Amino acid sequence: MTRTEEWSRFLERNLKNQEYRELTNEKIDGCIDLIRNGSNLNEVQKKMELGKKEAAIIFELGHSRINIRGKFEKWNRLWMDRYLSQYSTPEIVCRYRAERITGFKIIEAGSGAGMQSIFLSQTNVSTLSFEVLPDRHRMARLNSEEYKTGKLKFLNGDIYSVSSELEIDSDTLIFSDPARPQVEGERSMESLIPSPESLIRIFGDRSQNFVFDLPPQMKWDNIRIEGEKEYLSVNGNLNRLTLYCGKLRKDETSAVMLPSGTRLSGDPREPVFPENPETGGYLLIPDISIVYAKLIWKLEDNLGIRPAWKDGRRFIYTSDTIQDNFPGEQYAILTKCSHAEVHENLVKNNAGRSFPRFSVDEKEYYGIKKGWEEGLSGNTDIYVFRCENTFFLTEKVNQVA
């Protein structure tokens, strides 16, 4: 029996037998405890007295649940393989999208673990979700039983094979979070499965409403579909790029920050940085979603902040005063100095720890940090920025939108 057959039998039994599912969950709970205590697969198998094949499945499910602990409220009862645990849309994003996408008849191409379908079903007329891989189809069905759902149906099959039979009109929305290579140089439409462009070719004559979950780092030149590019961050980290087409398109580009719900939208513009920046008393780093959406100009216009310099993907702005409800991070400048004077000034400013906030090789980062912190005995966290040969020692302002 192959690995796929083992998984299929295992998942099917859990679908059909609630008592067996409860027992499986107890085993996975126990496995999670062992993994956290450092046990490997062989040790889990021995300590839990499991067969080799069952142990392998329980072990992977345990690892996957550990991976999604911060992503889903019911993480310890969800069913995902390792790929799904890495790429599944977090619950906070699923809920946000379900608030934006409402009142449609949803058809989803590729349900994966089914999490987005589950939440879309709560705010839409109906949700029909296709998944070509049988085991992931079973996982989606198992997951749907853990949440309250609306009119939701999962089908195991290829959406292309039944495309002509589907009832689609102007109130239908095609949603797709396509699978993507785990390792890829430059993200492209061609590597996504199913291809967004192929879905538009097949269904575009019946509905203009499409929503695609694209790799956030995909270059704009590689996005050949007209729609609103919405960049979404969670706790300051870039999480999703969603392309909205048809009725849901509001602007050319937008930035959304969760959990605050802050949203900016408009026409994109590239920022212009001065050759010789003059800094005020504060350095500011706009939320990464605003940077990717090319909407920093709106902050310049509305808040009066001004560009200072660009450091890799980090855009540094400056202001003479603290900005209330600034969508990003703010740092108060304590002093400016040369590289040779950094340690001396860390001591003067009662530093206990230092954090380089400029582009540096990961291998060099810890060496720089260790050298700066040698002999420090203070209790202040100091963040160090660099513009050319000038180093800025700063203290973080505890105010994030």
C-alpha positions in Angstrom: 0.0 0.0 0.0 1.4 3.4 -1.0 1.7 6.5 1.3 -1.3 8.1 -0.5 -3.4 5.0 0.0 -2.6 4.9 3.7 -3.5 8.6 4.1 -6.7 8.1 2.1 -7.9 5.2 4.3 -7.0 7.0 7.4 -8.8 10.3 6.5 -11.8 8.5 5.2 -12.2 6.5 8.4 -12.0 9.8 10.4 -14.6 11.3 8.2 -17.1 8.5 8.7 -16.5 7.6 12.3 -16.8 10.4 14.9 -15.6 8.2 17.7 -12.5 7.2 15.8 -11.8 10.9 15.0 -11.9 11.8 18.7 -9.5 9.0 19.4 -7.2 10.2 16.6 -7.3 13.7 18.0 -6.2 12.4 21.4 -3.3 10.6 19.7 -2.3 13.8 17.8 -2.5 15.7 21.1 -0.1 13.2 22.7 2.2 13.3 19.7 2.4 17.1 19.9 3.4 16.9 23.6 6.2 14.5 22.6 7.4 16.6 19.7 7.6 19.6 21.9 9.7 17.6 24.3 12.2 16.7 21.5 10.9 13.3 20.4 11.5 12.3 16.8 9.3 10.0 14.7 10.9 6.7 16.0 10.5 7.8 19.6 6.9 8.8 19.1 6.1 5.5 17.5 7.7 3.6 20.4 6.3 5.7 23.2 2.8 5.8 21.8 2.9 2.1 20.7 1.8 2.9 17.2 2.3 1.0 14.0 5.0 2.4 11.6 2.5 3.8 9.0 0.1 5.2 11.5 2.9 6.9 13.5 4.1 8.6 10.3 0.7 10.1 9.7 0.1 11.1 13.3 3.6 12.6 13.4 3.0 14.8 10.3 -0.4 15.9 11.5 1.1 16.8 14.9 3.9 18.9 13.3 1.3 20.6 11.0 -0.9 21.5 14.0 2.2 23.0 15.8 2.9 25.0 12.6 -0.6 26.5 12.5 -1.0 27.2 16.3 -0.9 31.0 15.8 -2.9 31.0 12.6 -6.2 29.3 13.6 -8.4 29.5 16.6 -9.1 25.7 16.4 -5.6 24.8 15.4 -5.5 21.6 17.5 -8.5 20.1 15.7 -7.6 21.0 12.1 -6.4 18.6 9.4 -3.5 19.7 7.2 -0.4 18.1 5.7 2.9 20.0 6.0 2.4 21.9 2.7 -1.0 23.1 3.7 0.2 24.1 7.2 2.8 26.4 5.6 0.6 28.0 2.9 -3.0 27.9 4.2 -4.5 31.4 4.5 -4.5 32.4 8.2 -7.9 32.7 9.9 -7.6 36.5 10.5 -7.1 36.9 6.7 -10.0 34.5 5.9 -12.3 36.4 8.1 -11.3 39.8 6.6 -11.8 38.5 3.0 -15.2 37.1 4.0 -16.2 40.6 5.1 -15.1 42.1 1.8 -16.5 39.3 -0.4 -20.2 39.1 0.3 -23.4 38.2 -1.5 -21.9 36.1 -4.3 -22.3 32.5 -5.5 -18.7 31.4 -4.9 -16.9 28.8 -7.0 -13.5 28.0 -5.7 -10.8 26.4 -7.9 -8.6 24.5 -5.5 -9.8 24.4 -1.9 -6.7 23.1 -0.3 -7.5 22.7 3.4 -10.8 24.5 2.8 -10.2 27.3 5.3 -11.1 30.2 2.9 -14.1 28.3 1.6 -15.4 27.8 5.2 -15.4 31.5 5.9 -16.6 32.6 2.5 -19.6 30.4 3.0 -20.6 32.4 6.0 -21.1 35.7 4.0 -22.1 34.5 0.6 -25.2 32.9 -1.1 -23.4 29.6 -1.7 -19.9 28.2 -2.0 -18.9 25.3 -4.3 -15.2 24.3 -3.9 -13.2 22.0 -6.1 -10.1 20.2 -5.1 -8.3 17.8 -7.4 -6.2 16.0 -4.7 -8.4 13.4 -2.9 -6.6 13.6 0.5 -6.8 17.4 0.7 -10.5 17.2 -0.3 -11.0 15.0 2.7 -9.1 17.4 4.9 -11.2 20.3 3.8 -14.4 18.3 4.7 -13.0 17.4 8.1 -12.0 21.1 8.8 -15.5 22.3 7.8 -17.0 20.3 10.6 -15.0 22.3 13.1 -16.6 25.6 12.1 -20.0 27.0 11.5 -20.6 27.2 7.7 -23.2 28.4 5.3 -24.2 26.7 2.1 -20.9 24.9 1.4 -20.1 21.9 -0.8 -16.7 20.4 -1.5 -16.2 18.4 -4.6 -13.2 16.2 -5.4 -12.4 16.8 -9.0 -11.0 19.0 -11.7 -12.9 22.2 -12.2 -11.9 22.3 -15.9 -13.6 19.0 -16.6 -17.0 20.3 -15.6 -16.6 24.0 -16.6 -19.3 23.9 -19.2 -21.8 22.4 -16.8 -21.4 25.0 -14.0 -24.1 27.6 -13.6 -22.3 30.9 -13.8 -23.7 34.4 -14.1 -22.9 38.0 -13.2 -23.4 37.2 -9.5 -20.9 34.4 -9.5 -17.4 34.9 -8.2 -14.5 32.6 -9.1 -12.0 32.4 -6.2 -8.6 30.7 -6.5 -5.6 30.4 -4.2 -3.4 28.5 -6.6 -0.7 26.1 -5.5 2.8 27.5 -6.1 6.3 26.0 -6.2 7.9 26.0 -2.7 11.2 27.2 -4.3 11.2 29.5 -7.3 13.4 32.3 -8.5 11.0 35.0 -9.8 7.3 34.3 -9.2 5.3 34.0 -12.4 1.7 33.3 -13.4 2.8 30.3 -15.4 3.9 28.4 -12.3 0.6 28.8 -10.5 -1.8 25.8 -10.5 -4.5 26.4 -11.6 -3.4 29.3 -13.8 -5.4 32.5 -13.1 -5.2 33.3 -16.8 -6.7 30.0 -17.8 -9.6 30.4 -15.4 -10.4 33.8 -16.9 -10.2 32.3 -20.4 -12.7 29.6 -19.5 -15.1 31.5 -17.3 -14.6 35.1 -18.3 -17.4 35.2 -20.9 -19.9 34.4 -18.1 -18.6 36.4 -15.2 -16.1 39.2 -14.6 -15.8 38.5 -10.9 -12.5 36.9 -10.0 -10.4 36.9 -6.9 -6.9 35.5 -7.0 -4.4 34.9 -4.1 -1.0 35.6 -5.7 2.5 35.4 -4.3 3.1 38.7 -2.5 6.6 39.1 -4.0 5.4 38.7 -7.6 6.6 41.7 -9.7 3.8 43.9 -11.1 5.1 43.3 -14.7 4.3 39.6 -14.2 0.7 40.3 -13.2 -1.0 40.6 -16.6 -4.6 40.6 -15.3 -6.4 43.9 -14.7 -7.6 44.3 -11.1 -7.0 45.8 -7.7 -3.8 44.7 -6.1 -4.4 44.4 -2.4 -1.4 43.9 -0.2 -2.2 42.7 3.3 0.0 42.6 6.3 -0.5 40.8 9.7 1.2 42.3 12.7 3.6 44.2 10.4 4.6 41.2 8.2 3.5 41.0 4.6 1.1 38.1 4.3 -1.0 38.2 1.1 -1.4 39.8 -2.3 -5.0 39.5 -3.4 -6.1 40.5 -6.9 -9.8 41.6 -7.1 -11.5 41.7 -10.5 -15.0 42.7 -11.6 -17.5 44.1 -9.0 -15.0 43.9 -6.1 -12.4 46.1 -7.7 -12.3 49.5 -6.0 -8.9 51.0 -6.8 -5.8 50.2 -8.7 -3.9 49.3 -5.5 -4.6 49.0 -1.8 -2.9 48.2 1.5 -4.6 46.5 4.4 -3.1 46.2 7.9 -4.5 43.5 10.3 -5.5 43.2 13.0 -6.2 47.0 13.1 -8.1 47.0 9.8 -6.4 50.1 8.6 -6.7 50.5 4.8 -5.2 52.8 2.2 -6.0 52.8 -1.5 -5.4 54.8 -4.6 -3.1 55.1 -7.6 0.4 53.9 -7.1 3.4 56.2 -7.1 7.1 55.5 -6.5 8.6 57.5 -3.7 11.5 59.8 -4.4 14.4 59.9 -1.8 16.7 62.9 -1.5 20.5 62.6 -2.0 21.3 64.3 1.2 18.4 63.7 3.7 17.8 66.0 6.6 16.3 64.1 9.5 14.0 65.4 12.2 13.7 63.9 15.7 12.1 60.7 14.6 12.6 57.9 12.0 9.5 56.1 10.7 9.1 52.8 8.8 5.7 52.5 7.0 4.0 49.2 7.1 5.3 46.8 4.5 1.9 46.5 2.8 2.0 50.3 2.1 5.4 49.9 0.6 4.4 47.1 -1.7 1.2 48.8 -2.7 3.2 51.9 -3.6 1.0 54.2 -1.5 3.5 55.9 0.8 2.8 59.1 -1.0 -0.5 59.2 0.8 1.3 59.3 4.1 3.5 62.1 2.9 0.4 64.1 1.8 -1.7 63.4 4.9 0.9 63.3 7.7 3.6 65.6 6.5 6.3 63.0 6.9 9.2 63.2 4.4 11.4 60.5 2.8 14.9 60.0 4.2 16.5 57.0 2.6 15.9 53.5 1.3 17.7 50.6 2.8 16.9 47.5 0.7 13.1 46.9 1.0 13.0 49.1 4.1 11.8 52.6 3.4 13.0 55.1 6.0 11.0 58.3 6.6 11.5 61.1 9.1 9.4 63.6 11.0 9.9 66.4 13.5 7.1 65.1 15.8 5.5 61.8 16.9 2.8 60.8 14.4 -0.5 59.7 16.1 -1.8 56.4 14.7 1.0 56.1 12.2 0.6 52.8 10.2 4.0 51.4 10.9 6.9 51.8 13.4 8.3 55.0 14.9 11.7 55.5 16.5 13.0 58.5 18.5 16.5 59.5 17.5 18.9 59.5 20.5 22.1 60.4 18.8 24.0 60.2 15.5 27.5 59.0 15.2 30.1 57.1 13.1 30.5 53.4 13.1 33.5 53.6 15.4 31.4 55.5 18.0 28.4 53.2 18.1 29.5 51.1 21.1 30.5 54.2 23.1 27.1 55.8 22.5 25.3 52.6 23.3 26.9 52.7 26.7 26.0 56.4 27.1 22.4 55.7 26.3 22.0 52.9 28.9 21.7 50.2 26.3 21.2 46.6 27.3 20.6 45.2 23.8 21.2 46.5 20.3 19.3 45.8 17.0 20.9 46.6 13.6 18.1 48.0 11.4 19.9 48.2 8.1 20.7 45.8 5.3 23.4 43.4 6.4 24.2 39.8 5.6 22.6 37.4 8.1 26.0 35.9 9.0 27.4 39.3 9.7 24.3 40.5 11.6 25.0 38.5 14.8 28.6 39.3 14.7 27.9 43.0 14.6 25.2 42.7 17.3 27.6 40.7 19.6 30.4 43.2 19.2 28.1 46.1 20.0 26.6 44.5 23.1 29.9 43.4 24.7 30.1 45.0 28.1 26.6 46.6 28.0 24.8 46.7 31.4 21.9 49.0 30.8 18.2 48.1 30.3 17.3 50.0 27.1 16.8 48.4 23.7 18.5 50.5 21.1 17.7 50.2 17.4 20.6 51.3 15.1 19.9 52.6 11.6 22.5 53.5 9.0 22.5 56.1 6.2 25.7 56.0 4.2 28.4 56.4 7.0 26.1 57.9 9.6 24.6 55.6 12.3 21.4 56.6 14.1 20.8 55.2 17.6 17.1 55.2 18.3 14.5 54.0 20.8 11.3 52.5 19.6 8.1 54.5 20.2 5.5 52.1 21.5 2.7 53.1 19.1 1.8 50.9 16.2 -1.4 51.3 14.2 
